[in-house]
Amino acid sequence: MKKFKTIFSMFSIVILLLLSACSGANNTASNGGGSKENTMYLGLVNAPVSFNPINSSDIAAAWLEKFMFDTFLEMTAPLEFTPKLAESFETEDNQTFTIKINKDANWSDGTPVTSADVAFTLNLVANPKTETAVGAYLTQLDGLTENGKLPDGVTEIPSLTIVDEKTIQFKTKEPVDPNMVKEQLGSKFMILPEHKLKDIAPENLQKDPFMMNPTVTNGPFKFVKYAKDQYIEYAKNDDYYLGDVELDKLFVKIMPAANLVAQLQTGEIHMNAAGGIGKIAVQDYETVEGFDNVTTMTDKSYGYQNMSFNMETISDQKVRQAIAYAIDRQKIVDQLLKGQGEIVDGPYTSISPYLDEELETYTYDPEKSKQLLEEAGWDFDKTIEFVVPIGNKVREQSANIIAENLKAVGLKLNTTTYDFPTIMAKAKAGDYDLMLIGFTNTIDPDLTTIYGSSGSSNYTKYNNPKVDELLEKGKQEPDTEKRKQIYNELQAIWSEELPVFTLYSDYDFAAVSKDVAFGGPKIFGFHNELYKWSLTGAN
């Protein structure tokens, strides 16, 4: 039996290598060139929609942008922050915040990074004409509407003050939890170069060529090229303010999950991306752990997979609850994740300090599902449009289990799969009934982007004034324990009304080549000290 297992494992690796060869992805000049000796290669499964730092609702794009655009801070552990673009990010009263930009920080064209760039970006996000995914981060700024936008007739955020070329201040409407501000505006928010984009009309920004080819950046790497759905090429920023960048080039290669495994084995990539966008299929964990040339690790995550309901087409709460009862989530965790994950009820995983562990959960109960469907008067001849993103193999396979579960209670389903940019377009247009999608939120509990009636990622079209009120109250409460009670109340409402049914959180499985001297996949602080990333024996 042991001999058979060994032969089978070798056969599996051969198949993976063949898949890799068929992908046409390799470390040669045909992939953009560069010195292999001092070039690092990463593997990713999700293609980005664009490279617009203020309008990236997909995780892959935001992750890729942080190689070339620095945030003010980096969160290196839950609610622990280290300076990056900001030398300091402080408040004395939890209401007035002062950011001091690193005195040596320049844009890649040599222009200094200044307070004017910060003000330009914040005002751009606050402009009602700007398409943005980060507007929720501004909702607490004094002088803006509850949607984080400028009131009619106002052109600049009134509570924003440029103190000097490298210092800027802003004020919130009320005292707030400083960790919320540090995570959202400190570790998530990236600024744009005013001198490069000031003449672009806000309504045209997303369509501007800069957003697919950012020619001026401020991070350790400069953008070189995006070969659509194949790879992103970066080159070192020779004038990076935090220190000399060790790598000459960095490539992020986009590929199916199976190819990640093959290219880790051959050394064609040095690591997979962390946070769900470089997922190695769970059935390949044992194979990768057996590779002599990599080190592996598994971590719990605060990302999760969910089923989003179109609230306009699946409008009856009982129907949404019936669908939740029909889904065997434990089967997904046991069979597809092989136990390397957890069932999640609501938007907070077990590593979140805001998870309400007393909340009643949805169990697998097909009979209860059928009963609720009958009570709701569901038309069993109606076909439900179920859309699924490709790229994440466990998610794709979970769709099969979900489809079987829903058909077992009498529902008709039309399941279709799309690449991630198409999924995002369908999500924004409401062109679906049920949709599988993953979220990686913040450790801070504010989820206005998803559950707020005007949230940028509110693809369900969920609209509950009481929820909007509680979300606003939660953001304005500086006391952690009082905030927890507010979010407990929200979790109870979300669990009952169910605009989103959370499925599972799969643990993050990372592999990094032993050729990497510094750097590696991790849930917190992945982009910290990128300039120190290096390879053993590189010149």
One Martini backbone bead per residue (centre of mass of N, CA, C, O) as a GRO file, in nm:
protein
  539
    1MET     BB    1   0.057   0.063  -0.021
    2LYS     BB    2   0.298   0.255   0.003
    3LYS     BB    3   0.395   0.217  -0.289
    4PHE     BB    4   0.139   0.320  -0.423
    5LYS     BB    5   0.147   0.605  -0.298
    6THR     BB    6   0.415   0.691  -0.425
    7ILE     BB    7   0.335   0.655  -0.721
    8PHE     BB    8   0.093   0.849  -0.709
    9SER     BB    9   0.253   1.105  -0.629
   10MET     BB   10   0.435   1.108  -0.880
   11PHE     BB   11   0.205   1.128  -1.083
   12SER     BB   12   0.089   1.397  -0.982
   13ILE     BB   13   0.342   1.568  -1.042
   14VAL     BB   14   0.353   1.518  -1.343
   15ILE     BB   15   0.081   1.646  -1.406
   16LEU     BB   16   0.154   1.929  -1.292
   17LEU     BB   17   0.389   1.979  -1.486
   18LEU     BB   18   0.220   1.968  -1.742
   19LEU     BB   19   0.037   2.203  -1.669
   20SER     BB   20   0.261   2.410  -1.655
   21ALA     BB   21   0.359   2.383  -1.947
   22CYS     BB   22   0.077   2.459  -2.074
   23SER     BB   23   0.072   2.761  -1.961
   24GLY     BB   24   0.349   2.920  -2.050
   25ALA     BB   25   0.495   2.955  -1.768
   26ASN     BB   26   0.812   3.126  -1.730
   27ASN     BB   27   1.163   3.214  -1.655
   28THR     BB   28   1.173   3.427  -1.908
   29ALA     BB   29   1.190   3.668  -2.148
   30SER     BB   30   0.887   3.616  -2.233
   31ASN     BB   31   0.815   3.738  -1.924
   32GLY     BB   32   1.006   4.021  -1.940
   33GLY     BB   33   1.256   3.931  -1.807
   34GLY     BB   34   1.538   3.940  -1.632
   35SER     BB   35   1.714   3.852  -1.357
   36LYS     BB   36   1.698   3.550  -1.213
   37GLU     BB   37   1.896   3.593  -0.967
   38ASN     BB   38   1.712   3.886  -0.896
   39THR     BB   39   1.422   3.732  -0.922
   40MET     BB   40   1.088   3.730  -0.827
   41TYR     BB   41   0.822   3.476  -0.785
   42LEU     BB   42   0.467   3.483  -0.795
   43GLY     BB   43   0.149   3.338  -0.703
   44LEU     BB   44  -0.173   3.370  -0.876
   45VAL     BB   45  -0.540   3.339  -0.935
   46ASN     BB   46  -0.621   3.646  -0.951
   47ALA     BB   47  -0.730   3.887  -1.146
   48PRO     BB   48  -0.722   4.209  -1.208
   49VAL     BB   49  -0.909   4.494  -1.282
   50SER     BB   50  -0.704   4.709  -1.158
   51PHE     BB   51  -0.480   5.011  -1.046
   52ASN     BB   52  -0.686   5.155  -0.837
   53PRO     BB   53  -0.649   5.255  -0.511
   54ILE     BB   54  -0.963   5.391  -0.490
   55ASN     BB   55  -1.102   5.125  -0.683
   56SER     BB   56  -1.056   4.838  -0.512
   57SER     BB   57  -1.275   4.559  -0.466
   58ASP     BB   58  -1.043   4.370  -0.519
   59ILE     BB   59  -0.796   4.193  -0.366
   60ALA     BB   60  -0.580   4.168  -0.585
   61ALA     BB   61  -0.537   4.466  -0.649
   62ALA     BB   62  -0.463   4.568  -0.365
   63TRP     BB   63  -0.218   4.377  -0.337
   64LEU     BB   64  -0.058   4.479  -0.589
   65GLU     BB   65  -0.039   4.786  -0.515
   66LYS     BB   66   0.155   4.744  -0.252
   67PHE     BB   67   0.423   4.733  -0.429
   68MET     BB   68   0.381   5.061  -0.538
   69PHE     BB   69   0.198   5.150  -0.289
   70ASP     BB   70   0.200   5.322   0.002
   71THR     BB   71   0.121   5.314   0.316
   72PHE     BB   72   0.132   5.460   0.619
   73LEU     BB   73   0.077   5.168   0.727
   74GLU     BB   74   0.142   4.850   0.897
   75MET     BB   75  -0.018   4.547   0.968
   76THR     BB   76   0.152   4.295   1.174
   77ALA     BB   77  -0.100   4.274   1.365
   78PRO     BB   78  -0.362   4.284   1.549
   79LEU     BB   79  -0.366   4.618   1.590
   80GLU     BB   80  -0.066   4.647   1.469
   81PHE     BB   81   0.164   4.920   1.401
   82THR     BB   82   0.374   5.039   1.132
   83PRO     BB   83   0.567   5.243   0.979
   84LYS     BB   84   0.587   5.410   0.654
   85LEU     BB   85   0.494   5.674   0.501
   86ALA     BB   86   0.463   5.726   0.797
   87GLU     BB   87   0.617   5.840   1.079
   88SER     BB   88   0.326   5.936   1.181
   89PHE     BB   89   0.000   5.841   1.362
   90GLU     BB   90  -0.187   6.071   1.551
   91THR     BB   91  -0.360   6.110   1.881
   92GLU     BB   92  -0.509   6.286   2.174
   93ASP     BB   93  -0.860   6.270   2.126
   94ASN     BB   94  -0.987   6.081   1.891
   95GLN     BB   95  -1.027   6.326   1.649
   96THR     BB   96  -0.739   6.438   1.600
   97PHE     BB   97  -0.527   6.382   1.317
   98THR     BB   98  -0.171   6.312   1.259
   99ILE     BB   99   0.034   6.327   0.963
  100LYS     BB  100   0.369   6.218   0.900
  101ILE     BB  101   0.570   6.231   0.642
  102ASN     BB  102   0.823   6.113   0.500
  103LYS     BB  103   1.091   6.314   0.421
  104ASP     BB  104   1.203   6.104   0.174
  105ALA     BB  105   0.949   6.090   0.010
  106ASN     BB  106   0.899   5.973  -0.324
  107TRP     BB  107   0.840   5.966  -0.632
  108SER     BB  108   0.952   5.790  -0.914
  109ASP     BB  109   1.011   6.095  -1.053
  110GLY     BB  110   1.116   6.275  -0.778
  111THR     BB  111   0.869   6.369  -0.647
  112PRO     BB  112   0.741   6.473  -0.375
  113VAL     BB  113   0.575   6.360  -0.099
  114THR     BB  114   0.272   6.518   0.004
  115SER     BB  115   0.004   6.668   0.151
  116ALA     BB  116  -0.129   6.731  -0.123
  117ASP     BB  117  -0.171   6.433  -0.203
  118VAL     BB  118  -0.358   6.362   0.027
  119ALA     BB  119  -0.575   6.576  -0.023
  120PHE     BB  120  -0.637   6.498  -0.313
  121THR     BB  121  -0.734   6.208  -0.252
  122LEU     BB  122  -0.953   6.266  -0.043
  123ASN     BB  123  -1.117   6.462  -0.226
  124LEU     BB  124  -1.167   6.255  -0.448
  125VAL     BB  125  -1.326   6.049  -0.278
  126ALA     BB  126  -1.544   6.274  -0.185
  127ASN     BB  127  -1.633   6.295  -0.465
  128PRO     BB  128  -1.932   6.225  -0.621
  129LYS     BB  129  -1.788   6.158  -0.915
  130THR     BB  130  -1.628   5.933  -0.783
  131GLU     BB  131  -1.505   5.618  -0.829
  132THR     BB  132  -1.527   5.415  -0.525
  133ALA     BB  133  -1.408   5.173  -0.256
  134VAL     BB  134  -1.313   5.392   0.003
  135GLY     BB  135  -1.542   5.583   0.123
  136ALA     BB  136  -1.594   5.459   0.413
  137TYR     BB  137  -1.328   5.585   0.544
  138LEU     BB  138  -1.475   5.895   0.540
  139THR     BB  139  -1.746   5.912   0.713
  140GLN     BB  140  -1.601   6.052   0.982
  141LEU     BB  141  -1.553   6.313   0.852
  142ASP     BB  142  -1.566   6.631   0.892
  143GLY     BB  143  -1.807   6.757   0.648
  144LEU     BB  144  -1.940   6.493   0.574
  145THR     BB  145  -2.130   6.268   0.479
  146GLU     BB  146  -2.252   5.948   0.550
  147ASN     BB  147  -2.094   5.867   0.260
  148GLY     BB  148  -1.823   6.043   0.230
  149LYS     BB  149  -1.928   6.321   0.109
  150LEU     BB  150  -1.968   6.608  -0.046
  151PRO     BB  151  -2.144   6.862  -0.029
  152ASP     BB  152  -2.317   7.082  -0.175
  153GLY     BB  153  -2.075   7.323  -0.286
  154VAL     BB  154  -1.836   7.141  -0.195
  155THR     BB  155  -1.469   7.089  -0.269
  156GLU     BB  156  -1.364   7.049   0.036
  157ILE     BB  157  -1.244   6.929   0.320
  158PRO     BB  158  -1.285   7.114   0.610
  159SER     BB  159  -1.109   6.912   0.820
  160LEU     BB  160  -0.864   6.969   0.634
  161THR     BB  161  -0.503   7.014   0.710
  162ILE     BB  162  -0.224   7.186   0.599
  163VAL     BB  163   0.060   7.237   0.774
  164ASP     BB  164   0.270   7.106   0.572
  165GLU     BB  165   0.441   6.932   0.337
  166LYS     BB  166   0.445   6.670   0.573
  167THR     BB  167   0.165   6.776   0.711
  168ILE     BB  168  -0.151   6.635   0.830
  169GLN     BB  169  -0.499   6.706   0.908
  170PHE     BB  170  -0.783   6.552   1.081
  171LYS     BB  171  -1.144   6.534   1.148
  172THR     BB  172  -1.386   6.406   1.338
  173LYS     BB  173  -1.707   6.422   1.445
  174GLU     BB  174  -1.610   6.212   1.656
  175PRO     BB  175  -1.498   6.017   1.870
  176VAL     BB  176  -1.272   5.742   1.803
  177ASP     BB  177  -1.133   5.458   1.718
  178PRO     BB  178  -0.803   5.457   1.631
  179ASN     BB  179  -0.784   5.173   1.498
  180MET     BB  180  -0.978   5.227   1.268
  181VAL     BB  181  -0.812   5.451   1.132
  182LYS     BB  182  -0.541   5.296   1.106
  183GLU     BB  183  -0.654   5.072   0.925
  184GLN     BB  184  -0.802   5.226   0.699
  185LEU     BB  185  -0.609   5.489   0.653
  186GLY     BB  186  -0.332   5.351   0.718
  187SER     BB  187  -0.335   5.027   0.587
  188LYS     BB  188  -0.532   5.079   0.311
  189PHE     BB  189  -0.452   5.358   0.216
  190MET     BB  190  -0.388   5.515  -0.103
  191ILE     BB  191  -0.205   5.742  -0.288
  192LEU     BB  192  -0.196   6.005  -0.524
  193PRO     BB  193  -0.060   6.192  -0.785
  194GLU     BB  194  -0.122   6.512  -0.841
  195HIS     BB  195   0.075   6.590  -1.085
  196LYS     BB  196  -0.063   6.356  -1.269
  197LEU     BB  197  -0.410   6.390  -1.196
  198LYS     BB  198  -0.538   6.687  -1.169
  199ASP     BB  199  -0.668   6.697  -1.484
  200ILE     BB  200  -0.866   6.479  -1.406
  201ALA     BB  201  -1.169   6.389  -1.412
  202PRO     BB  202  -1.335   6.219  -1.177
  203GLU     BB  203  -1.529   6.059  -1.384
  204ASN     BB  204  -1.245   5.956  -1.550
  205LEU     BB  205  -1.041   5.798  -1.376
  206GLN     BB  206  -1.098   5.488  -1.426
  207LYS     BB  207  -1.034   5.532  -1.753
  208ASP     BB  208  -0.755   5.593  -1.712
  209PRO     BB  209  -0.448   5.471  -1.807
  210PHE     BB  210  -0.316   5.471  -1.521
  211MET     BB  211  -0.502   5.225  -1.405
  212MET     BB  212  -0.315   5.017  -1.601
  213ASN     BB  213  -0.050   5.240  -1.595
  214PRO     BB  214   0.142   5.319  -1.335
  215THR     BB  215   0.399   5.560  -1.373
  216VAL     BB  216   0.347   5.673  -1.069
  217THR     BB  217   0.514   5.597  -0.763
  218ASN     BB  218   0.609   5.504  -0.392
  219GLY     BB  219   0.733   5.235  -0.385
  220PRO     BB  220   0.968   4.973  -0.420
  221PHE     BB  221   0.798   4.944  -0.689
  222LYS     BB  222   0.767   4.943  -1.036
  223PHE     BB  223   0.581   4.964  -1.304
  224VAL     BB  224   0.581   4.780  -1.622
  225LYS     BB  225   0.365   4.521  -1.657
  226TYR     BB  226   0.052   4.391  -1.810
  227ALA     BB  227  -0.035   4.064  -1.875
  228LYS     BB  228  -0.320   3.952  -1.931
  229ASP     BB  229  -0.367   3.680  -1.722
  230GLN     BB  230  -0.037   3.635  -1.653
  231TYR     BB  231   0.130   3.916  -1.563
  232ILE     BB  232   0.333   4.108  -1.332
  233GLU     BB  233   0.568   4.375  -1.365
  234TYR     BB  234   0.854   4.465  -1.169
  235ALA     BB  235   1.067   4.731  -1.053
  236LYS     BB  236   1.296   4.884  -0.900
  237ASN     BB  237   1.333   5.150  -0.670
  238ASP     BB  238   1.615   5.354  -0.662
  239ASP     BB  239   1.442   5.585  -0.464
  240TYR     BB  240   1.385   5.456  -0.190
  241TYR     BB  241   1.321   5.581   0.135
  242LEU     BB  242   1.380   5.309   0.327
  243GLY     BB  243   1.570   5.172   0.102
  244ASP     BB  244   1.731   4.938  -0.052
  245VAL     BB  245   1.649   4.740  -0.315
  246GLU     BB  246   1.723   4.407  -0.365
  247LEU     BB  247   1.550   4.369  -0.601
  248ASP     BB  248   1.512   4.402  -0.945
  249LYS     BB  249   1.269   4.195  -0.972
  250LEU     BB  250   0.902   4.136  -1.006
  251PHE     BB  251   0.674   3.860  -1.029
  252VAL     BB  252   0.323   3.806  -1.104
  253LYS     BB  253   0.159   3.504  -1.149
  254ILE     BB  254  -0.111   3.383  -1.341
  255MET     BB  255  -0.299   3.093  -1.221
  256PRO     BB  256  -0.379   2.800  -1.160
  257ALA     BB  257  -0.360   2.614  -0.877
  258ALA     BB  258  -0.206   2.370  -0.999
  259ASN     BB  259   0.041   2.546  -1.099
  260LEU     BB  260   0.151   2.628  -0.830
  261VAL     BB  261   0.259   2.353  -0.753
  262ALA     BB  262   0.448   2.299  -0.993
  263GLN     BB  263   0.616   2.578  -0.956
  264LEU     BB  264   0.722   2.511  -0.678
  265GLN     BB  265   0.875   2.251  -0.756
  266THR     BB  266   1.056   2.397  -0.994
  267GLY     BB  267   1.100   2.720  -0.912
  268GLU     BB  268   0.918   2.934  -1.077
  269ILE     BB  269   0.819   2.987  -0.788
  270HIS     BB  270   0.854   3.120  -0.446
  271MET     BB  271   0.538   3.187  -0.403
  272ASN     BB  272   0.236   3.240  -0.261
  273ALA     BB  273  -0.034   3.406  -0.208
  274ALA     BB  274  -0.196   3.574   0.029
  275GLY     BB  275  -0.542   3.573   0.128
  276GLY     BB  276  -0.677   3.370  -0.119
  277ILE     BB  277  -0.525   3.458  -0.411
  278GLY     BB  278  -0.314   3.183  -0.362
  279LYS     BB  279  -0.460   2.914  -0.371
  280ILE     BB  280  -0.416   2.601  -0.255
  281ALA     BB  281  -0.526   2.311  -0.290
  282VAL     BB  282  -0.602   2.095  -0.039
  283GLN     BB  283  -0.518   1.827  -0.197
  284ASP     BB  284  -0.204   1.961  -0.216
  285TYR     BB  285  -0.066   1.986   0.059
  286GLU     BB  286   0.095   1.719   0.086
  287THR     BB  287   0.265   1.762  -0.163
  288VAL     BB  288   0.403   2.031  -0.076
  289GLU     BB  289   0.518   1.922   0.198
  290GLY     BB  290   0.717   1.723   0.023
  291PHE     BB  291   0.891   1.945  -0.057
  292ASP     BB  292   1.234   2.033  -0.035
  293ASN     BB  293   1.215   2.358  -0.147
  294VAL     BB  294   0.999   2.411   0.088
  295THR     BB  295   0.799   2.610   0.308
  296THR     BB  296   0.534   2.558   0.541
  297MET     BB  297   0.203   2.709   0.630
  298THR     BB  298  -0.068   2.758   0.879
  299ASP     BB  299  -0.356   2.987   0.893
  300LYS     BB  300  -0.570   3.176   1.019
  301SER     BB  301  -0.850   3.371   0.905
  302TYR     BB  302  -1.043   3.678   0.801
  303GLY     BB  303  -1.139   3.527   0.571
  304TYR     BB  304  -1.426   3.458   0.341
  305GLN     BB  305  -1.701   3.271   0.232
  306ASN     BB  306  -1.994   3.350   0.024
  307MET     BB  307  -2.345   3.411  -0.008
  308SER     BB  308  -2.505   3.623  -0.226
  309PHE     BB  309  -2.792   3.816  -0.235
  310ASN     BB  310  -3.049   3.923  -0.432
  311MET     BB  311  -3.281   4.136  -0.289
  312GLU     BB  312  -3.466   4.171  -0.553
  313THR     BB  313  -3.507   3.845  -0.620
  314ILE     BB  314  -3.450   3.758  -0.301
  315SER     BB  315  -3.678   3.906  -0.090
  316ASP     BB  316  -3.734   3.667   0.097
  317GLN     BB  317  -3.629   3.575   0.402
  318LYS     BB  318  -3.723   3.275   0.402
  319VAL     BB  319  -3.564   3.191   0.149
  320ARG     BB  320  -3.283   3.251   0.254
  321GLN     BB  321  -3.305   3.061   0.497
  322ALA     BB  322  -3.362   2.804   0.335
  323ILE     BB  323  -3.090   2.801   0.190
  324ALA     BB  324  -2.919   2.779   0.444
  325TYR     BB  325  -3.042   2.504   0.548
  326ALA     BB  326  -2.958   2.341   0.273
  327ILE     BB  327  -2.655   2.378   0.354
  328ASP     BB  328  -2.355   2.175   0.374
  329ARG     BB  329  -2.086   2.296   0.535
  330GLN     BB  330  -1.943   2.053   0.664
  331LYS     BB  331  -1.881   1.911   0.395
  332ILE     BB  332  -1.691   2.125   0.290
  333VAL     BB  333  -1.483   2.111   0.521
  334ASP     BB  334  -1.430   1.801   0.516
  335GLN     BB  335  -1.390   1.745   0.200
  336LEU     BB  336  -1.248   2.009   0.077
  337LEU     BB  337  -1.068   2.098   0.346
  338LYS     BB  338  -0.995   1.868   0.546
  339GLY     BB  339  -1.041   2.064   0.813
  340GLN     BB  340  -0.903   2.348   0.690
  341GLY     BB  341  -1.147   2.491   0.866
  342GLU     BB  342  -1.448   2.706   0.907
  343ILE     BB  343  -1.742   2.781   1.021
  344VAL     BB  344  -1.933   3.077   0.934
  345ASP     BB  345  -2.126   3.327   1.121
  346GLY     BB  346  -2.066   3.575   0.954
  347PRO     BB  347  -1.804   3.838   0.923
  348TYR     BB  348  -1.662   3.678   1.172
  349THR     BB  349  -1.405   3.520   1.280
  350SER     BB  350  -1.224   3.357   1.533
  351ILE     BB  351  -1.002   3.608   1.531
  352SER     BB  352  -1.226   3.791   1.621
  353PRO     BB  353  -1.323   4.010   1.883
  354TYR     BB  354  -1.638   4.044   1.745
  355LEU     BB  355  -1.743   3.772   1.789
  356ASP     BB  356  -2.056   3.614   1.837
  357GLU     BB  357  -2.074   3.312   2.013
  358GLU     BB  358  -2.404   3.324   2.086
  359LEU     BB  359  -2.502   3.292   1.814
  360GLU     BB  360  -2.730   3.170   1.619
  361THR     BB  361  -2.723   2.902   1.394
  362TYR     BB  362  -2.694   2.735   1.091
  363THR     BB  363  -2.820   2.437   1.005
  364TYR     BB  364  -2.853   2.131   0.864
  365ASP     BB  365  -3.205   2.152   0.722
  366PRO     BB  366  -3.407   2.044   0.481
  367GLU     BB  367  -3.690   2.048   0.615
  368LYS     BB  368  -3.682   2.343   0.697
  369SER     BB  369  -3.649   2.448   0.413
  370LYS     BB  370  -3.913   2.343   0.291
  371GLN     BB  371  -4.101   2.487   0.488
  372LEU     BB  372  -4.016   2.781   0.416
  373LEU     BB  373  -4.088   2.767   0.115
  374GLU     BB  374  -4.388   2.715   0.159
  375GLU     BB  375  -4.449   2.967   0.334
  376ALA     BB  376  -4.343   3.165   0.093
  377GLY     BB  377  -4.448   3.065  -0.191
  378TRP     BB  378  -4.265   2.923  -0.379
  379ASP     BB  379  -4.158   2.898  -0.713
  380PHE     BB  380  -4.052   2.589  -0.844
  381ASP     BB  381  -4.021   2.701  -1.157
  382LYS     BB  382  -3.800   2.876  -1.076
  383THR     BB  383  -3.494   3.014  -1.182
  384ILE     BB  384  -3.174   3.019  -1.046
  385GLU     BB  385  -2.902   3.242  -1.054
  386PHE     BB  386  -2.573   3.095  -1.039
  387VAL     BB  387  -2.265   3.250  -0.952
  388VAL     BB  388  -1.912   3.166  -1.033
  389PRO     BB  389  -1.591   3.181  -0.963
  390ILE     BB  390  -1.284   3.147  -1.087
  391GLY     BB  391  -0.969   2.984  -0.928
  392ASN     BB  392  -1.117   2.867  -0.674
  393LYS     BB  393  -1.151   2.538  -0.622
  394VAL     BB  394  -1.321   2.511  -0.367
  395ARG     BB  395  -1.543   2.702  -0.458
  396GLU     BB  396  -1.621   2.547  -0.710
  397GLN     BB  397  -1.688   2.280  -0.553
  398SER     BB  398  -1.900   2.403  -0.360
  399ALA     BB  399  -2.111   2.458  -0.582
  400ASN     BB  400  -2.189   2.162  -0.620
  401ILE     BB  401  -2.299   2.111  -0.337
  402ILE     BB  402  -2.504   2.340  -0.334
  403ALA     BB  403  -2.668   2.251  -0.579
  404GLU     BB  404  -2.754   1.979  -0.460
  405ASN     BB  405  -2.896   2.092  -0.208
  406LEU     BB  406  -3.108   2.271  -0.361
  407LYS     BB  407  -3.234   2.044  -0.534
  408ALA     BB  408  -3.327   1.867  -0.282
  409VAL     BB  409  -3.555   2.111  -0.212
  410GLY     BB  410  -3.663   2.204  -0.526
  411LEU     BB  411  -3.461   2.373  -0.672
  412LYS     BB  412  -3.380   2.578  -0.943
  413LEU     BB  413  -3.068   2.573  -1.138
  414ASN     BB  414  -2.824   2.812  -1.281
  415THR     BB  415  -2.491   2.744  -1.346
  416THR     BB  416  -2.223   2.990  -1.359
  417THR     BB  417  -1.900   3.082  -1.494
  418TYR     BB  418  -1.638   3.328  -1.407
  419ASP     BB  419  -1.439   3.563  -1.411
  420PHE     BB  420  -1.369   3.810  -1.193
  421PRO     BB  421  -1.437   4.067  -1.355
  422THR     BB  422  -1.722   3.962  -1.432
  423ILE     BB  423  -1.830   3.928  -1.149
  424MET     BB  424  -1.806   4.228  -1.070
  425ALA     BB  425  -2.000   4.330  -1.286
  426LYS     BB  426  -2.244   4.163  -1.190
  427ALA     BB  427  -2.256   4.266  -0.904
  428LYS     BB  428  -2.302   4.572  -0.971
  429ALA     BB  429  -2.564   4.498  -1.163
  430GLY     BB  430  -2.736   4.250  -1.047
  431ASP     BB  431  -2.651   3.975  -1.228
  432TYR     BB  432  -2.820   3.790  -1.004
  433ASP     BB  433  -2.908   3.575  -0.727
  434LEU     BB  434  -2.651   3.397  -0.678
  435MET     BB  435  -2.325   3.444  -0.504
  436LEU     BB  436  -1.992   3.379  -0.508
  437ILE     BB  437  -1.773   3.517  -0.247
  438GLY     BB  438  -1.496   3.693  -0.122
  439PHE     BB  439  -1.379   3.817   0.203
  440THR     BB  440  -1.145   4.077   0.321
  441ASN     BB  441  -1.134   4.258   0.576
  442THR     BB  442  -1.124   4.386   0.886
  443ILE     BB  443  -1.059   4.385   1.214
  444ASP     BB  444  -1.232   4.589   1.210
  445PRO     BB  445  -1.594   4.587   1.224
  446ASP     BB  446  -1.642   4.764   0.992
  447LEU     BB  447  -1.923   4.713   0.726
  448THR     BB  448  -2.030   4.938   0.527
  449THR     BB  449  -1.946   4.833   0.243
  450ILE     BB  450  -2.162   4.585   0.264
  451TYR     BB  451  -2.425   4.690   0.462
  452GLY     BB  452  -2.452   4.951   0.351
  453SER     BB  453  -2.664   5.117   0.141
  454SER     BB  454  -2.380   5.271   0.012
  455GLY     BB  455  -2.193   5.049  -0.034
  456SER     BB  456  -1.936   4.946  -0.247
  457SER     BB  457  -2.003   4.614  -0.157
  458ASN     BB  458  -2.327   4.625  -0.204
  459TYR     BB  459  -2.446   4.375  -0.404
  460THR     BB  460  -2.742   4.315  -0.265
  461LYS     BB  461  -2.910   4.578  -0.191
  462TYR     BB  462  -2.898   4.653   0.099
  463ASN     BB  463  -3.174   4.804   0.316
  464ASN     BB  464  -3.123   4.932   0.654
  465PRO     BB  465  -3.166   5.185   0.867
  466LYS     BB  466  -3.077   5.047   1.131
  467VAL     BB  467  -2.801   4.958   1.026
  468ASP     BB  468  -2.694   5.236   0.953
  469GLU     BB  469  -2.711   5.343   1.242
  470LEU     BB  470  -2.521   5.129   1.375
  471LEU     BB  471  -2.274   5.176   1.199
  472GLU     BB  472  -2.239   5.469   1.286
  473LYS     BB  473  -2.220   5.414   1.589
  474GLY     BB  474  -1.971   5.224   1.575
  475LYS     BB  475  -1.773   5.445   1.459
  476GLN     BB  476  -1.830   5.656   1.714
  477GLU     BB  477  -1.714   5.441   1.915
  478PRO     BB  478  -1.430   5.431   2.133
  479ASP     BB  479  -1.537   5.190   2.292
  480THR     BB  480  -1.489   4.857   2.274
  481GLU     BB  481  -1.728   4.731   2.440
  482LYS     BB  482  -1.952   4.904   2.310
  483ARG     BB  483  -1.899   4.811   2.024
  484LYS     BB  484  -1.961   4.511   2.063
  485GLN     BB  485  -2.267   4.549   2.113
  486ILE     BB  486  -2.333   4.669   1.840
  487TYR     BB  487  -2.225   4.417   1.670
  488ASN     BB  488  -2.415   4.213   1.794
  489GLU     BB  489  -2.673   4.341   1.684
  490LEU     BB  490  -2.595   4.317   1.387
  491GLN     BB  491  -2.558   4.009   1.371
  492ALA     BB  492  -2.857   3.946   1.432
  493ILE     BB  493  -2.976   4.084   1.184
  494TRP     BB  494  -2.809   3.940   0.961
  495SER     BB  495  -2.905   3.652   1.039
  496GLU     BB  496  -3.207   3.707   0.972
  497GLU     BB  497  -3.195   3.861   0.684
  498LEU     BB  498  -2.966   3.753   0.492
  499PRO     BB  499  -2.784   3.889   0.252
  500VAL     BB  500  -2.555   3.705   0.383
  501PHE     BB  501  -2.401   3.377   0.351
  502THR     BB  502  -2.184   3.222   0.539
  503LEU     BB  503  -1.966   2.947   0.500
  504TYR     BB  504  -1.632   2.985   0.508
  505SER     BB  505  -1.295   2.941   0.653
  506ASP     BB  506  -0.993   2.912   0.512
  507TYR     BB  507  -0.698   2.828   0.560
  508ASP     BB  508  -0.378   2.947   0.526
  509PHE     BB  509  -0.165   2.832   0.264
  510ALA     BB  510   0.191   2.831   0.268
  511ALA     BB  511   0.466   2.878   0.027
  512VAL     BB  512   0.833   2.881   0.047
  513SER     BB  513   1.126   2.919  -0.071
  514LYS     BB  514   1.462   2.844   0.017
  515ASP     BB  515   1.568   3.093  -0.171
  516VAL     BB  516   1.449   3.271   0.047
  517ALA     BB  517   1.578   3.511   0.270
  518PHE     BB  518   1.339   3.736   0.236
  519GLY     BB  519   1.022   3.663   0.288
  520GLY     BB  520   0.656   3.605   0.289
  521PRO     BB  521   0.375   3.452   0.360
  522LYS     BB  522   0.107   3.647   0.523
  523ILE     BB  523  -0.154   3.789   0.682
  524PHE     BB  524   0.042   3.985   0.837
  525GLY     BB  525   0.263   4.197   0.677
  526PHE     BB  526   0.341   4.125   0.381
  527HIS     BB  527   0.438   4.441   0.288
  528ASN     BB  528   0.662   4.444   0.479
  529GLU     BB  529   0.970   4.513   0.382
  530LEU     BB  530   1.011   4.474   0.065
  531TYR     BB  531   1.305   4.587   0.025
  532LYS     BB  532   1.429   4.311   0.174
  533TRP     BB  533   1.377   4.130  -0.035
  534SER     BB  534   1.536   3.802  -0.095
  535LEU     BB  535   1.800   3.599  -0.225
  536THR     BB  536   1.995   3.343  -0.238
  537GLY     BB  537   2.287   3.437  -0.410
  538ALA     BB  538   2.232   3.716  -0.487
  539ASN     BB  539   2.360   4.021  -0.636
   0.00000   0.00000   0.00000
